[in-house]
């Protein structure tokens, strides 16, 4: 019987969480941590891939595991430990004494109750039923073996169930009676969990305030956390410099990184990064035509745009899987891309593109043709602007449309796009999320459907041997990009900027962990 037991010395980690370290100042209790966010439109779980929304809810709810700060490995949280006795079985041992939030319409003050295995079973099933952004994979059954033990059976081996930041790390434990009493809409407005912070107030326009949960199983040093809505990334960094906020979780404008790096009043923290590319909605004309997609890829000089804007803050990408996903990272894909504007224009001409009215721009089959690259705010806006300019210089009427995050995401999911700024799920199964046909209308915003790729990815997710997994993952990735479903641009290093008053901060990854067994954030006076 194969058995994998979490090997972590809890006593040492709890000492770190309590701040009882030999070096540095002792933590102090109190203060409101103010965090800049671009947009929080709702607090319903699993309904959005927005980092801001998921980072906020990750503090209100507990997850079985969280992704640790070293090498992106899972560490215990609500689950003290877990076993994998056979390839199809996972057994989680729930922490005793964890309490749901009280002083609300479901649990009056002093009338909370303990989180049990039944709550985990209910919450796993709820995620499977409701999630439009994250998936657990093929779960066959989930049941409580006793009050503090949960067994999850999978249909096929699922080695990424606990390792991927977008799978079990996203599963939040909720009390069934709260859903029954409030309904899904009501629960999303006044969420009740067992996390380190309790809901206090929320407005999509102004932000979210959560306060210390005094019943938490770890000490919580902060009095409160306030998520301050600041849509403009440039204004976010100004707010940080003026002291209006303590943290900018995701630095969208990389050009300011060096400024903060040299300022002793701030700390620049890095952890992983994100894929940046151009994505085609392959279900809409003319981008349903491979030769049109291939032509666009040949006309743009991504190397020049990357060097001009990103430089040392990232790495040129030729596939979607980044260096921190070693089983999929494949720099050899560079060979399938070429910068050849003349060849690209010939392909467009072959497919009915011609400047019939001599205005300098190509028409498509005699009708005006325009590419509108939809994006959200960030350094990629400058990159995309350079690429749009290159296209315009070659007669393709291209422009960049910067949208509010929620509008951009909604357009992608609903298919209201042609060419768009492409993103990634940072976890180890992100490629599956973006390109498997089962995710169309969810995270597969390319509306790409390929039975061969589906089968390869499904098989890959069952492999426990790295060599087998890697071979399949790279095979699927090569097919996708040979078909020009997207155009990789670069991997952008992720930066979090914080005031030096913020102590023990870990940049977000699969959640925003301010209180865990390996870190516990507090504010210096």
C-alpha positions as CSV (number, residue, x, y, z in Angstrom):
1,X,0.0,0.0,0.0
2,X,1.4,3.3,-1.1
3,X,1.2,5.9,1.6
4,X,2.2,9.6,1.5
5,X,2.0,11.3,4.9
6,X,2.5,15.0,5.3
7,X,6.0,15.4,6.8
8,X,6.0,18.7,8.6
9,X,7.2,19.5,12.1
10,X,4.1,21.4,13.3
11,X,5.7,22.6,16.5
12,X,8.4,24.5,14.7
13,X,6.0,26.0,12.2
14,X,3.6,27.0,14.9
15,X,6.5,28.8,16.7
16,X,7.1,30.7,13.5
17,X,3.4,31.5,13.1
18,X,3.4,32.8,16.7
19,X,6.3,35.0,15.9
20,X,8.5,33.6,18.7
21,X,11.6,33.7,16.6
22,X,15.1,34.4,17.9
23,X,15.7,37.1,15.4
24,X,13.7,40.3,14.8
25,X,11.1,42.2,16.8
26,X,8.3,40.4,18.6
27,X,4.9,40.7,16.9
28,X,2.4,43.2,18.3
29,X,-1.4,43.0,18.2
30,X,-3.6,45.6,16.6
31,X,-4.0,47.7,13.6
32,X,-5.9,47.6,10.3
33,X,-4.0,46.2,7.3
34,X,-5.0,48.2,4.2
35,X,-4.7,46.3,0.9
36,X,-5.2,47.9,-2.6
37,X,-7.4,46.0,-5.0
38,X,-8.4,46.8,-8.5
39,X,-12.0,45.5,-8.2
40,X,-14.1,43.3,-5.9
41,X,-17.5,42.9,-7.4
42,X,-18.9,39.9,-5.4
43,X,-17.9,37.5,-2.7
44,X,-19.6,34.4,-4.0
45,X,-17.2,31.4,-4.0
46,X,-15.9,29.8,-7.3
47,X,-17.8,32.3,-9.5
48,X,-14.8,34.3,-10.6
49,X,-11.1,33.8,-11.4
50,X,-10.4,37.4,-10.1
51,X,-7.3,37.4,-7.8
52,X,-8.8,40.2,-5.8
53,X,-12.1,38.4,-5.1
54,X,-10.4,35.0,-4.3
55,X,-7.7,36.6,-2.2
56,X,-10.4,38.3,-0.1
57,X,-12.6,35.2,0.4
58,X,-9.5,33.1,1.3
59,X,-9.2,35.1,4.5
60,X,-12.9,34.6,5.5
61,X,-12.9,30.8,4.9
62,X,-10.6,28.0,5.8
63,X,-9.2,25.6,3.3
64,X,-8.0,22.1,3.9
65,X,-4.5,23.0,2.7
66,X,-2.7,26.1,1.5
67,X,0.2,26.5,-0.8
68,X,3.4,27.1,1.2
69,X,5.9,29.8,0.6
70,X,8.7,27.4,-0.4
71,X,8.6,25.6,-3.7
72,X,4.8,26.0,-3.9
73,X,4.2,22.8,-1.9
74,X,1.0,22.2,0.1
75,X,1.1,22.6,3.8
76,X,-1.5,21.7,6.5
77,X,-4.3,24.2,7.3
78,X,-7.8,23.0,8.3
79,X,-6.5,19.5,7.5
80,X,-3.7,18.7,10.0
81,X,-2.4,16.0,7.8
82,X,-3.4,13.7,4.9
83,X,-2.7,10.3,3.5
84,X,-2.8,8.9,0.0
85,X,-3.1,5.1,0.8
86,X,-3.7,4.2,-2.8
87,X,-3.7,6.1,-6.1
88,X,-7.5,6.7,-6.0
89,X,-7.9,7.5,-2.3
90,X,-7.1,10.6,-0.2
91,X,-7.8,10.8,3.5
92,X,-7.8,14.1,5.3
93,X,-7.5,14.5,9.1
94,X,-9.4,17.6,10.2
95,X,-8.1,19.9,12.9
96,X,-10.2,19.7,16.1
97,X,-11.6,22.8,17.8
98,X,-11.9,25.0,14.6
99,X,-15.0,27.1,15.0
100,X,-17.3,28.9,12.5
101,X,-17.7,32.6,12.9
102,X,-20.3,33.8,15.5
103,X,-22.1,37.1,16.1
104,X,-24.1,36.8,12.9
105,X,-27.6,35.9,11.8
106,X,-26.8,32.2,11.7
107,X,-24.5,31.8,14.8
108,X,-25.4,34.4,17.6
109,X,-22.5,35.6,19.7
110,X,-21.2,32.8,21.8
111,X,-23.2,30.2,19.9
112,X,-20.7,29.0,17.2
113,X,-20.1,25.4,16.5
114,X,-17.1,23.3,15.6
115,X,-16.2,22.5,12.0
116,X,-16.5,18.8,11.3
117,X,-15.8,16.3,8.6
118,X,-19.5,16.6,7.5
119,X,-18.9,20.3,6.7
120,X,-15.9,19.4,4.5
121,X,-18.0,16.8,2.7
122,X,-20.8,19.3,2.1
123,X,-18.3,22.0,1.0
124,X,-16.5,19.7,-1.5
125,X,-19.8,18.7,-3.1
126,X,-20.9,22.3,-3.2
127,X,-17.7,23.3,-5.0
128,X,-18.2,20.5,-7.6
129,X,-21.8,21.7,-8.1
130,X,-21.2,25.5,-8.3
131,X,-17.7,26.2,-9.5
132,X,-17.3,28.0,-12.8
133,X,-13.6,28.9,-12.2
134,X,-11.9,26.1,-10.4
135,X,-12.2,22.3,-10.7
136,X,-11.3,19.5,-8.3
137,X,-11.0,16.9,-11.1
138,X,-13.0,13.6,-11.4
139,X,-14.2,13.0,-7.8
140,X,-16.0,9.7,-7.4
141,X,-17.1,10.1,-3.8
142,X,-16.5,12.1,-0.7
143,X,-17.5,10.9,2.8
144,X,-16.9,11.4,6.5
145,X,-15.2,8.4,8.0
146,X,-15.7,9.9,11.5
147,X,-16.1,13.4,13.0
148,X,-12.7,14.5,12.0
149,X,-11.7,12.3,9.0
150,X,-12.7,12.8,5.4
151,X,-12.2,10.3,2.5
152,X,-12.1,11.5,-1.1
153,X,-12.2,8.9,-3.8
154,X,-11.2,9.8,-7.4
155,X,-12.1,8.1,-10.6
156,X,-8.5,8.1,-11.8
157,X,-5.2,8.9,-10.0
158,X,-5.1,12.7,-9.3
159,X,-1.6,13.5,-8.1
160,X,-2.3,17.3,-8.4
161,X,-5.3,17.3,-6.1
162,X,-3.3,18.9,-3.3
163,X,-0.4,20.3,-5.2
164,X,-2.2,22.6,-7.6
165,X,-3.1,26.1,-6.4
166,X,-6.4,26.0,-8.3
167,X,-7.8,22.7,-7.0
168,X,-8.2,21.7,-3.3
169,X,-6.4,24.8,-2.2
170,X,-9.4,26.8,-3.5
171,X,-12.0,24.7,-1.7
172,X,-13.5,26.8,1.1
173,X,-15.3,25.2,4.0
174,X,-18.8,26.6,4.7
175,X,-21.6,25.8,7.1
176,X,-24.6,24.3,5.5
177,X,-27.1,26.0,7.8
178,X,-25.8,29.4,6.6
179,X,-26.6,28.5,2.9
180,X,-30.0,27.1,4.0
181,X,-30.9,30.3,5.9
182,X,-29.4,32.9,3.6
183,X,-29.5,31.3,0.2
184,X,-26.6,31.5,-2.2
185,X,-27.2,35.2,-3.0
186,X,-27.5,36.1,0.6
187,X,-24.5,34.1,1.6
188,X,-22.4,35.9,-1.0
189,X,-23.4,39.2,0.5
190,X,-22.7,38.2,4.1
191,X,-20.3,35.2,4.0
192,X,-19.7,33.1,7.1
193,X,-16.7,30.9,7.4
194,X,-14.1,29.7,9.9
195,X,-11.1,31.7,8.6
196,X,-8.9,34.1,10.5
197,X,-11.2,37.1,9.7
198,X,-14.9,37.7,9.8
199,X,-17.0,39.6,7.3
200,X,-18.0,43.2,8.5
201,X,-18.9,45.3,5.4
202,X,-18.7,45.3,1.6
203,X,-19.4,47.7,-1.2
204,X,-18.3,46.9,-4.8
205,X,-17.4,50.6,-5.2
206,X,-15.5,51.2,-2.0
207,X,-14.2,47.9,-0.8
208,X,-14.4,45.2,1.8
209,X,-13.7,45.2,5.6
210,X,-13.1,42.0,7.5
211,X,-12.2,41.8,11.3
212,X,-10.3,39.5,13.5
213,X,-11.9,36.1,14.3
214,X,-11.2,35.7,18.0
215,X,-12.2,32.1,17.9
216,X,-9.5,31.2,15.4
217,X,-7.2,28.2,16.0
218,X,-4.1,30.4,15.6
219,X,-3.6,33.9,17.1
220,X,-4.6,36.7,14.8
221,X,-2.5,39.8,15.3
222,X,-4.4,42.2,13.0
223,X,-7.6,43.9,14.2
224,X,-8.9,44.1,10.7
225,X,-8.1,44.0,7.0
226,X,-9.5,46.6,4.6
227,X,-9.5,46.0,0.9
228,X,-9.4,49.5,-0.7
229,X,-10.7,49.7,-4.3
230,X,-8.3,51.6,-6.5
231,X,-8.9,50.6,-10.2
232,X,-5.9,52.4,-11.6
233,X,-2.6,50.5,-10.9
234,X,-0.6,53.8,-11.1
235,X,-2.9,55.3,-8.4
236,X,-2.4,52.1,-6.3
237,X,1.3,52.7,-6.1
238,X,0.8,56.4,-5.3
239,X,-1.6,55.3,-2.5
240,X,1.1,53.0,-1.2
241,X,3.7,55.8,-1.2
242,X,1.4,58.2,0.6
243,X,0.5,55.6,3.3
244,X,-3.1,55.2,2.2
245,X,-2.6,51.5,1.8
246,X,0.1,49.1,3.2
247,X,0.1,46.5,0.3
248,X,-0.2,46.3,-3.4
249,X,-0.7,42.6,-3.9
250,X,0.1,42.4,-7.6
251,X,2.3,45.0,-9.2
252,X,0.8,45.6,-12.6
253,X,3.3,48.2,-13.8
254,X,6.7,46.6,-13.8
255,X,8.5,49.8,-14.6
256,X,8.0,51.1,-11.1
257,X,9.5,48.0,-9.5
258,X,13.0,49.4,-9.4
259,X,11.8,52.6,-7.8
260,X,10.4,50.6,-4.8
261,X,13.3,48.3,-4.7
262,X,15.6,51.2,-3.9
263,X,13.3,52.7,-1.3
264,X,14.0,51.6,2.2
265,X,10.5,52.3,3.3
266,X,9.1,49.5,1.2
267,X,9.7,45.8,0.5
268,X,9.5,44.3,-2.9
269,X,8.6,40.6,-2.7
270,X,8.5,38.1,-5.6
271,X,6.9,34.7,-5.8
272,X,6.3,33.0,-9.1
273,X,4.7,34.9,-11.9
274,X,2.1,34.8,-14.7
275,X,1.9,33.9,-18.3
276,X,1.2,36.7,-20.8
277,X,0.1,36.1,-24.3
278,X,-2.4,36.8,-27.0
279,X,-5.4,34.5,-27.2
280,X,-7.8,33.8,-30.1
281,X,-11.4,33.0,-29.8
282,X,-11.2,30.2,-32.4
283,X,-15.0,30.0,-32.7
284,X,-15.4,33.3,-34.4
285,X,-14.4,34.4,-37.9
286,X,-11.9,35.1,-39.2
287,X,-10.0,33.6,-36.2
288,X,-11.6,30.3,-36.8
289,X,-9.1,30.1,-39.7
290,X,-5.7,28.7,-38.9
291,X,-3.9,30.7,-41.6
292,X,-5.3,34.0,-40.3
293,X,-4.1,33.2,-36.8
294,X,-0.7,32.1,-38.2
295,X,-0.5,35.3,-40.2
296,X,-1.0,37.5,-37.2
297,X,1.7,35.6,-35.3
298,X,4.2,36.2,-38.1
299,X,3.5,39.9,-38.5
300,X,4.2,40.9,-34.9
301,X,7.7,41.2,-33.4
302,X,7.2,40.1,-29.8
303,X,10.9,40.0,-29.0
304,X,11.1,43.8,-29.6
305,X,8.0,44.5,-27.5
306,X,9.2,42.2,-24.7
307,X,12.6,43.8,-24.5
308,X,11.2,47.3,-24.6
309,X,8.8,46.9,-21.7
310,X,9.5,43.8,-19.6
311,X,13.2,43.1,-19.9
312,X,14.7,41.6,-16.8
313,X,11.4,41.4,-15.1
314,X,10.3,38.3,-17.1
315,X,11.3,35.7,-19.6
316,X,10.2,35.3,-23.2
317,X,7.6,32.6,-23.6
318,X,7.0,30.1,-26.4
319,X,4.4,28.0,-24.7
320,X,2.0,28.6,-21.9
321,X,3.6,26.5,-19.1
322,X,6.1,28.6,-17.1
323,X,9.4,27.6,-15.5
324,X,7.7,26.8,-12.1
325,X,5.6,24.2,-13.9
326,X,8.6,21.9,-14.8
327,X,6.5,19.1,-16.4
328,X,5.2,21.5,-19.0
329,X,7.9,24.1,-19.4
330,X,9.2,23.7,-23.0
331,X,11.5,26.4,-24.4
332,X,12.0,24.2,-27.5
333,X,8.7,25.5,-28.8
334,X,10.6,28.5,-30.0
335,X,11.1,26.6,-33.2
336,X,7.5,26.8,-34.2
337,X,7.4,30.6,-34.2
338,X,8.8,33.0,-36.7
339,X,8.8,36.7,-37.3
340,X,8.1,37.0,-41.1
341,X,5.7,39.9,-41.9
342,X,5.9,39.3,-45.6
343,X,4.8,35.7,-45.3
344,X,2.1,36.8,-42.9
345,X,0.7,39.4,-45.3
346,X,0.7,36.8,-48.1
347,X,-1.4,34.5,-45.9
348,X,-3.9,37.3,-45.3
349,X,-4.1,38.1,-49.0
350,X,-4.8,34.5,-49.7
351,X,-7.7,34.5,-47.3
352,X,-9.5,37.6,-48.7
353,X,-7.7,40.5,-47.0
354,X,-6.9,43.4,-49.3
355,X,-6.8,47.2,-49.2
356,X,-9.7,47.8,-51.6
357,X,-10.2,51.5,-50.8
358,X,-6.5,52.5,-50.5
359,X,-6.9,53.9,-47.0
360,X,-3.9,52.0,-45.8
361,X,-5.8,49.2,-44.0
362,X,-6.8,45.8,-45.2
363,X,-10.5,45.0,-45.8
364,X,-11.7,41.4,-45.4
365,X,-13.7,40.2,-48.4
366,X,-14.3,43.8,-49.3
367,X,-15.6,44.8,-45.8
368,X,-13.9,46.9,-43.1
369,X,-11.8,44.7,-40.8
370,X,-10.6,45.8,-37.4
371,X,-8.8,43.9,-34.5
372,X,-9.6,45.1,-31.0
373,X,-7.3,43.5,-28.5
374,X,-9.2,43.4,-25.2
375,X,-7.1,43.6,-22.0
376,X,-7.2,44.7,-18.4
377,X,-4.7,47.1,-16.8
378,X,-1.1,46.2,-16.4
379,X,2.3,46.3,-18.0
380,X,1.0,44.3,-20.9
381,X,-1.0,47.3,-22.1
382,X,2.3,48.9,-23.3
383,X,3.4,45.6,-24.9
384,X,0.1,45.2,-26.6
385,X,0.2,48.8,-27.8
386,X,3.5,48.1,-29.5
387,X,2.2,45.0,-31.2
388,X,-1.0,46.8,-32.3
389,X,1.2,49.6,-33.8
390,X,3.2,46.9,-35.7
391,X,0.0,45.5,-37.1
392,X,-1.2,48.9,-38.1
393,X,2.1,49.6,-39.9
394,X,1.5,46.5,-42.0
395,X,-2.1,47.4,-42.8
396,X,-4.0,45.6,-40.1
397,X,-6.3,48.0,-38.3
398,X,-5.5,47.0,-34.7
399,X,-6.1,48.8,-31.4
400,X,-6.0,48.0,-27.7
401,X,-9.1,48.3,-25.6
402,X,-8.4,48.5,-21.8
403,X,-11.3,47.3,-19.8
404,X,-12.4,47.0,-16.2
405,X,-11.3,43.6,-14.9
406,X,-14.9,42.4,-14.4
407,X,-15.9,43.5,-17.9
408,X,-12.8,42.0,-19.5
409,X,-13.4,38.6,-17.7
410,X,-17.1,38.6,-18.6
411,X,-16.3,39.3,-22.3
412,X,-13.9,36.4,-22.4
413,X,-16.2,33.9,-20.7
414,X,-19.1,34.9,-22.9
415,X,-17.0,34.8,-26.1
416,X,-17.4,38.5,-26.9
417,X,-13.8,38.6,-28.2
418,X,-11.7,37.9,-31.2
419,X,-8.1,38.6,-30.1
420,X,-7.5,39.2,-26.4
421,X,-4.9,39.5,-23.7
422,X,-4.3,35.9,-22.6
423,X,-3.7,34.9,-19.0
424,X,-2.9,31.8,-17.1
425,X,-4.0,29.8,-14.1
426,X,-0.7,29.8,-12.3
427,X,-1.1,26.2,-10.9
428,X,0.3,23.0,-12.3
429,X,-2.9,22.2,-14.1
430,X,-3.4,25.6,-15.7
431,X,-2.9,24.3,-19.2
432,X,-5.9,22.0,-18.7
433,X,-8.0,24.8,-17.4
434,X,-7.3,27.0,-20.5
435,X,-7.5,24.4,-23.3
436,X,-9.6,21.4,-22.3
437,X,-13.0,21.5,-24.0
438,X,-14.9,20.8,-20.7
439,X,-13.8,24.3,-19.6
440,X,-15.4,26.2,-22.5
441,X,-17.6,28.9,-21.1
442,X,-15.4,28.8,-17.9
443,X,-11.7,29.2,-18.1
444,X,-11.3,28.0,-21.7
445,X,-12.0,31.4,-23.2
446,X,-10.4,30.4,-26.5
447,X,-13.5,28.2,-27.1
448,X,-11.0,25.6,-28.3
449,X,-12.2,22.0,-28.7
450,X,-9.8,19.2,-29.8
451,X,-10.6,15.6,-28.9
452,X,-7.0,14.6,-29.2
453,X,-5.8,17.3,-26.8
454,X,-8.6,16.5,-24.4
455,X,-7.6,12.9,-24.2
456,X,-3.9,13.7,-23.8
457,X,-4.6,16.1,-20.9
458,X,-7.0,13.6,-19.2
459,X,-4.4,10.9,-19.4
460,X,-1.7,13.2,-18.2
461,X,-3.6,14.1,-15.0
462,X,-3.5,10.5,-14.0
463,X,0.2,10.0,-14.2
464,X,2.3,9.8,-11.1
465,X,5.7,9.4,-12.9
466,X,7.1,12.8,-13.9
467,X,8.5,11.5,-17.2
468,X,5.1,10.2,-18.4
469,X,3.3,13.3,-17.2
470,X,5.8,15.7,-18.8
471,X,5.7,13.9,-22.2
472,X,1.9,14.1,-22.4
473,X,1.7,17.7,-21.2
474,X,4.3,18.9,-23.7
475,X,2.7,16.9,-26.5
476,X,-0.7,18.7,-25.8
477,X,1.0,22.1,-25.5
478,X,2.8,21.6,-28.8
479,X,-0.4,20.7,-30.6
480,X,-2.3,23.8,-29.2
481,X,0.4,26.2,-30.2
482,X,1.1,24.6,-33.6
483,X,-2.5,25.3,-34.3
484,X,-1.9,28.9,-33.2
485,X,-4.8,28.9,-30.6
486,X,-2.7,31.6,-28.8
487,X,0.5,33.5,-29.3
488,X,2.8,33.3,-26.2
489,X,4.5,36.6,-25.3
490,X,6.3,36.2,-22.0
491,X,6.3,35.0,-18.4
492,X,6.1,38.0,-16.1
493,X,7.6,37.8,-12.6
494,X,5.0,38.6,-9.9
495,X,5.8,41.3,-7.4
496,X,4.0,42.3,-4.2
497,X,5.0,45.7,-2.7
498,X,4.4,46.4,1.0
499,X,5.3,49.0,3.5
500,X,8.2,47.9,5.9
501,X,5.6,48.2,8.7
502,X,4.1,44.9,7.3
503,X,5.8,41.9,8.9
504,X,5.8,38.2,7.9
505,X,4.0,38.7,4.6
506,X,3.9,35.9,2.0
507,X,2.9,37.0,-1.5
508,X,-0.4,35.5,-2.6
509,X,-0.5,32.2,-4.5
510,X,-3.7,30.2,-4.6
511,X,-5.0,32.5,-1.9
512,X,-3.9,35.4,0.4
513,X,-2.5,33.7,3.5
514,X,-2.0,36.2,6.2
515,X,-2.4,33.7,9.0
516,X,-1.0,30.1,8.6
517,X,1.3,27.7,10.4
518,X,4.3,29.3,8.6
519,X,3.5,33.0,8.7
520,X,1.3,35.4,10.7
521,X,1.2,39.0,9.5
522,X,1.4,41.9,11.9
523,X,1.9,45.7,11.7
524,X,4.8,47.6,13.4
525,X,3.7,50.6,15.4
